[in-house]
Amino acid sequence: MSEQPAPVAPRSKGWLGVVGVGALGIALIFTPHEEGSTNRAIPDPATHGAPWTICNGHTHGVHKGDTATDAQCKSYLADDMQEAARVVSRCILVPLNVNQAAALYDATFNLGRQVVCGSSVQRAANAGNYPGMCANLARYFYGAGRPMPGLVNRRVDDIELCNWPTSNTHLIYPQNWTGARQ
């Protein structure tokens, strides 16, 4: 991968004010902020075609011309984020704080399981290198083989969330965690 391009423009970080909610709650606010929303299917910005996306980035079963209600969009996002959380839990085998988990849920939702399964993010996390885990998210800014300014900004935000201090001492444990719990 080549050197990471600079973010395109400063953007509002309204999601930084979120406190007192779990990782899924943070991701359910953070991801729509990053994705935007549309109730009609639009082409992928990288390919200008498939995969078609609707609502807040939902792609499963979406085709050109599809539409969705606000209620459907809310349901799609909840289901998609639950799936992203399951993938993170299967591949990241160490406890995460809520901000780290939310950042990985978002990156997984956005780009797929390859972000946290068989990746530098996974290797750093499972070695207990949390700063390295967050920093390695910067590698994922390509769409259709080329750098995408929107993905550069998104990874900057994921990294910022991943490294954001939390006073919430609750940790998110992987499905197969057998170690001690705090």
N, C-alpha and C positions, 0 to 999 in steps of 0.2 A: 504494500500500500504506500502511496505517496504521502508527502507532508500534508497535514490537515489545513485546508483553507481557513481564513479568518471568518468569523461569523459575519453575516451580511449586514445586519443592522441591530441596534439595541431594541429589545422588546420588553413589554410589560411582564413582570413576574408575579402576577397576582396570586399564583398558587403558593408562593412562599409564606403567605399569611396563614396557611392551613396548619392548625395545631390540634392535638387532642383527638385525632382520628387514627384508625389503623392504616396499614399499608394499602389495603384495597381501597379504602376511602380516599386516601391521598391520590392514588392512581386514577380513581374515577373522576377526580377534579382535574388533575394534571393532564391526563391524556386528551380530553376534549379541548382543553386550552391549547394544546400542541396541534391537534388534528384539525380543529375547526369543525363545522357541522354543515351538512347538506342533506336534505330529504330526497334528493334525486341522485341517481348513480352518476358518478363522474369517472373519467379515465385516470389511471395511475399517472402521476406527474412525470415519472421517469420514462415510462414506456409509451405514454399517450394512448394507451389501450388497456389491455388486461394486466393485472387484475383490476376490475372495476371496483369502486369503493362507494359506500353510502354511509350516511350518518356521521359518525366520528371515526371513520376508518375501517368499518366493517367490510370484509371482502368475501366471506363464505357465501357462495351461491348467488352473488350479485352479478347482474348482466346490464348491459347498456339499456337505458329506458326504464329501469326499475325505480320505484319510489317507495318511501317509507313514512309512517307517521312518527310523531315525536315519541309516542309510547313504544313503538317498535325500535326506534333508535336507542332509547334507554335500555331496553331489554337486550339488544345486540351488544351494547357496550358492557353491560354486566356479565353476560355470557362470555364475551371475548376476553374480558379482564380475568375472569375466573380461570379460563383456560391458560392464559399467560402465567397466572400465579401457580397453577399446577405444574407447568413446564419448569418454572424457576425452582419449585420445590423438589422436583425430580433430579435436577442437574446441579444445583448449588447445595452442597452437603454440609454447610456450616450455618449457624444462626446469623440472621441479618437484622439490623435495626429497621424501623418502619420506613425511613427515608431510602435506605439502600434497597429494600425490597420493592418499594414503589417505583424507584428508578429502573430496576431490572424488569418489573412487570411492564412498564411503559415501553422499554426498548424491545422486549420480547413481543409485545403486542404489535409494535410498529414494524419490526423486521423479521420476526419469526424465531424459532427455537435455536437457530445457529448462533444467536448472540450469547446464549448462556449454556449451550450444550456443545461440547467439543471445541471450545473457544479459549482465547487468552483471558477473557472475563471469567470463565469457569475455572481455569487453572489458577489464576490469582486468588479468586474467592476461596476455593477449596484448600489452598495453601495458607489461608488466614491473612492474606495480603489484601486487606480491604481498600487501602488507597490505590493499589494496583488494579484491583477489580474495577473501581470507579474510573480510573484513568484509561483503562482499556476500552471503555465504551466509545472513546474518541475514534476508534478504528472503523466505526460503522456509519459512514456518511456517504456511501455510494448507492446509487440507484441505476439499474441497467448498465452497470460498469463505468459510470462516471460520477464525479462528485456532484452532490445536490445541495445547493445553499440551504434549503429547508431542513435537510438532514444534518448539516453542520450545526445549525442553530439548535435543532432538537437534541443532538448529543451534548452540546454545551449545557443545555438545561438539564438533561439527564445526569450529567456529571455533577452539576451544581446541587441538584437534589440529593444525589447519592452521597455527597460529602457534607451535606447540610447537617449541622449539629442538631441533636434531638435530646430533649430532656425526658422523653418517653423511654423508660428503661425496658419496656416490653420488647422481647426479641421474637422474630418469626423463625420457627424451627422447620427444617425440611421434613417431609413425610416420613423418611426413614431414619430420623435422628435417634440415636441410642445413647448419646452422652448425657451428662448432667444438664439440668435446666436451671436457669437463674430465677 
